[in-house]
């Protein structure tokens, strides 16, 4: 299989640039695999599809303000490259950092993406404000850097003070204070993600209570969304793709709820990766680089709530593996025709 097999045309105006006023007000395209059909519903109707013996599996990872803006130490803006904005930006000393994951116990060292990447070499220093700076200590396989921070006080406190919500690049606006709440699920607890587990953004406390009333148990897992989830696939041959590792964990009481369920209803591809990683290894925590593509035999996932994903992405490939490639891609084309809203702040589908 080739990555180009997982493509579709999406008009740019269908990419949601912000959340709906009502979290649960999204449209939901319901796909029935056995019958090979779909129907248009609303997300708030999700509890109608749940019953006794189901377990809704939610990723409770919390997004932190992981995008930072700083300057290369010793470099100052100067009027060059008047007709070349990119050159002017590179020589201005401005640096954008996206933190991916801590690589030291004290959270002073981080794996990160840095822009402009070519200019930022090992031993360079970046100053963010009077209290926070970092040194580049190494470079990774896919261009990521390792940064070592020096800060007065707790690193996470500094990030909360000066960091920005890491909205994805297809949202063509800067982040706002409202995004600190809305680019976060209502059940987020465990800090560590650089992108929201977006299928969970639709839930409200009221919808969760109605899911319980329908007879479904609710279990929480944690998978911190990192580079492996949103990085472009680096090989055109699907079987040669290798994803970055991401950390996951499942508390014993949540594992017990999942093990006792008749059907696991995974909310988001990150929940699927956690469920299937634990089923493969028998471990309730660790690092996973599982890549699920068509032909994969799902061990525990019985249904999937998921947003609409980028073409040629590992997330779309996973959805196709679960729902059937032709069926899912045809449903995507239908969603485009019906003007569904796409990606992080967009609508969703339920695959049964």
Secondary structure, DSSP 4 states (H G I P E B T S, - for coil): -BGGGS-----GGGB--S--SSGGG-EEEEEETTTTEEEEEEGGGGGGG--TTEEEEEE-EEE---EEEEEETT----S--TT-HHHHHHHHTEEEEEEEEE-STTS-EEEEEEESTTT--TT-EEEEETTEEEEEEEE-TTS-EEEEEEESS-HHHHHHHH-B----TTS-S---TTHHHHSS-TT--EEEESS--GGGGG--HHHHHHHHHTT-EEEEEEE---HHHHSPPS-SBGGG--PPPEEEE--HHHHHHHHT-SEEEEESHHHHHHHHHHHHH--SEEEE-----TT---SSEEEEEEE---TT-HHHHHHHHHH-HHHHHHHHHHHHHTT--BSTTS-EEEE-
